[in-house]
């Protein structure tokens, strides 16, 4: 769910004109930090087997 939220945030940023630095927005930083915390810092590529 967090990755989907990040995807839609990126899409809204892109279609909204893309002003500023996307990777430095507070909400984006918080999403990425939470994704890293939940995944242990590694998110496998979809469709791969660990």
Residue pairs with C-beta under 8 A, 6 or more apart in sequence:
2 31
2 34
2 35
2 38
3 35
3 43
5 31
6 28
6 31
6 32
6 35
9 27
9 28
9 31
10 22
10 28
13 22
13 25
22 28
23 29
35 43
44 50
